[in-house]
Amino acid sequence: MPPKRQYKKKRATTKKRTTYKKKNAYKPRVKRATIRTIMPMAEGRKYSVQTTTPFALAQEWLVNIPNSWQKMAREQSLEDQPRANTSNGFTGKTLFSRYLNQHIQINFDNISEIQTPVRMRVLYGWAKTPYTTQFQSVGANAENPQGVLPGYNPESFIQEQLEDIWSGFLATNDPKRFKLKYNKELYISGKQGSAVLFEEDPSGSGTVAVESTCINRRQLNFYPKWSPNKKYHMVPCTEAVSTPGENATPDGFFDDPQSFWSPSNTKNKDLWFPFFAVRFMNVTDYGRNPKTGEVDISVYPHLVQKNTHYFLDI
């Protein structure tokens, strides 16, 4: 009887894994590892900016960019301040932006006598903003070699992009222009109540108590947060200062409000800006005194904000 033939068992072939190093570099765990690596040689800093006066939502669109990220101050420009808060600024020309916190509060006390509900859309996230834009292309002398202008207004550019997207019927977001973290339409009706107001007596004998109907609306609080975890090359603005014939210096941040350090473009001359936007859909229903019907710029919702930038000075 002939011997049986021996057959070698074929091993199961495993698919070769392809590693995407470029993609993995942007994963949260890799970003955190990068921070741990540079922490011993970098000093943690915090820079906070708070609005002192409320801002009335007297227009359809309002775009707010955290100015603690857009307009950073260096240590030298902070040395002349009363508290000498030099630890708030950065030293050289680069910094590692860790994250930004912002607190937005919208108050409706000024429109309590108007019964029309408030309709608004709230959006925040990242907006793609090119460094060379129509606002900068004014003349040969109006743009410095890095493409940064003190007169450049990214809020206006982002507002135009938002109006272009959200003006139509059944509008949807364009992810190539906006990476949204929050996008909701709010309908704020409030609860009806009554209030006692003291008004002048027409006879001139003093004041009289008048009971009036009011709408109580709870104030809105938003806490946007951005986590760039990225190194930025800061670029000084050097043109168009208030004094003719004099260049703005990056360390004269408080002397000239047009002098600041702005994060530079990193790829394809584009930069993603953090932003918070409000679209007041029925803004025409407000802005008038409910009793006299005259124009009153105070009869709008009011907004206040505070933003904080946490970064490493490298």
Secondary structure by P-SEA (a helix, b strand, c coil): cccbbbbccccccccbbbbcaaaaaacaaaaaaaaaaacccbbbbbbbbbbcbbbbccccbbbbcccccccccccccccccccccccccccccbbbbcbbbbbbbbbccccccccbbbbbcccccbbbbbcccccccccccccccccccccccaaaaaaaaaaacccccccccccccccccbbbbbbbbcccbbbbbbbbbcccccbbbbbbbbbbbbbbbbbbbbbcccccbbbbbccccccccbbbbcccccccccbbbbbccccccbbbbbbbbbbbcccccccccccccccccccbbbbbbbbbbbbbcc
